[in-house]
Amino acid sequence: MSSPLSLRPAITAAAASYKFPLLRKKNTISSSSSSALPMASNPAVQIGGFLAKKNYEAPPWASHLSPLPKHTYSLGHLPTPIHKWNIPNLPENTELWIKRDDLSGMQLSGNKVRKLEFLLADAVAQDADCVITVGGIQSNHCRATAVAARYLNLDCYLILRTSKVLVDKDPGLTGNLLVERLVGAHVELVSKEEYAKIGSEALAELLKERLLSQGRKPYVIPVGGSNSLGTWGYIEAIREIGQQTKTSNDEIQFDDIVVACGSGGTIAGLALGSKLSNLKAKVHAFSVCDDPDYFYNYTQGLLDGLQAGVETRDIVNIQDAKGLGYAMNTSEELQFVKDIAATTGIVLDPVYSGKAAYTMLKDMAKNPTKWEGRKVLFIHTGGLLGLYDKVDQMASTMGKWQKMEIAETIPREDGTGKMF
Ligand SMILES: Cc1ncc(COP(=O)(O)O)c(C=O)c1O
């Protein structure tokens, strides 16, 4: 037998010339022919439901909404857990619980997964061969879309917003970018100024025209996956919470649901679902960009698109949690993220749930009577990879480290499992 070392050149040469036999240039998905489905979504090659295409039936209390989705892809690891969140010094008799939508997956995780279950089913039904979406340079939505699209054998084109000085430079591999680039998403950068001037819809349209002229079949997903179809993701989450609380030993009835708001789709689904179902919890949104008025109007459009016949201002309360600006943090906010992790084990992201929880707890301290005796469900919407963008700013909040002291008298002998 040759030594492992002698195999190395052969492996390197083979790897260099290796072609994935199953990789196809263009998607040949047809909703009518299962044999033409891509690898991952072909029911014959997945076990246990993950990545399966399913017929969708809306909850009875939402069945009057229109249009109703026909299909979903099972992309999330659902239901996500709900557990008590033991943060100290809450107002009297306030019970704080947390729904762990950050655990809806790994690289494909967070709140966007729920929206993508509907959006990508629509893309496949429309015979798309690629998707386009838009977001900030560390967009969790873009990362989740890139991964989900790859699973379903769709190419993914991302338009990412960055600063004027960085728009011509390699965006690097920090956080979400690493995953996006690993799964082969096409990254196109625009400056914040171009984004503000042209707008996300027009930018996506420009890219769509280019891809159409190349013979591609692009499907556009709006910023954050927040359109009326994507709203179904969190209408479904309300059904999930209802089922979880009904079957729990505690038989808990939540009074309030608290969540971050960045493009509006999550709060639209939660607020509408909570109003229509038996849950009837009050939904509190903490907006991390734009302002509450913008989101009242935007979510109204999402609900009108479902012919819901409700006023957003009647079903959701939106408070500003933007602070210094979108994706910008004060050192106090980052210290809060660190303290929550150190006391409860919950790692919040700095851009969304971190700011929402920070502002919620400030509000609890300022207006305790508003929250006293209430059962509050905070939804952790994920975004862990966004923390990697903050490592420099967070360094000073970290605990001490030291080289392990090993007495000179302890013999340095070869042991087993040396790892080098
Ligand atoms: C981690 C995370 N949490 C919350 C949100 C906000 O959700 P929505 O865009 O539906 O308002 C986003 C995206 O914007 C997100 O990436």
The ligand as a Tripos MOL2 file, in Angstrom:
@<TRIPOS>MOLECULE
LIG
   16    16     1     0     0
SMALL
NO_CHARGES

@<TRIPOS>ATOM
      1 C1        -32.4290   38.5640   11.1330 C.3       1 LIG1
      2 C2        -33.5790   39.4000   10.6840 C.ar      1 LIG1
      3 N1        -34.5310   39.7010   11.5700 N.ar      1 LIG1
      4 C3        -35.5920   40.4580   11.2390 C.ar      1 LIG1
      5 C4        -35.7300   40.9630    9.9680 C.ar      1 LIG1
      6 C5        -36.9050   41.8110    9.6780 C.3       1 LIG1
      7 O1        -37.9340   41.0860    9.0600 O.3       1 LIG1
      8 P1        -38.7900   41.7810    7.9560 P.3       1 LIG1
      9 O2        -37.8610   42.1150    6.8320 O.co2     1 LIG1
     10 O3        -39.8010   40.8000    7.5810 O.co2     1 LIG1
     11 O4        -39.3730   43.0150    8.5510 O.co2     1 LIG1
     12 C6        -34.7470   40.6710    8.9940 C.ar      1 LIG1
     13 C7        -34.7910   41.1860    7.6200 C.2       1 LIG1
     14 O5        -35.0630   42.2990    7.3150 O.2       1 LIG1
     15 C8        -33.6500   39.8710    9.3720 C.ar      1 LIG1
     16 O6        -32.6840   39.5510    8.5030 O.3       1 LIG1
@<TRIPOS>BOND
     1     1     2 1
     2     2     3 ar
     3     2    15 ar
     4     3     4 ar
     5     4     5 ar
     6     5     6 1
     7     5    12 ar
     8     6     7 1
     9     7     8 1
    10     8     9 2
    11     8    10 1
    12     8    11 1
    13    12    13 1
    14    12    15 ar
    15    13    14 2
    16    15    16 1
@<TRIPOS>SUBSTRUCTURE
     1 LIG1         1 GROUP 0 **** ****
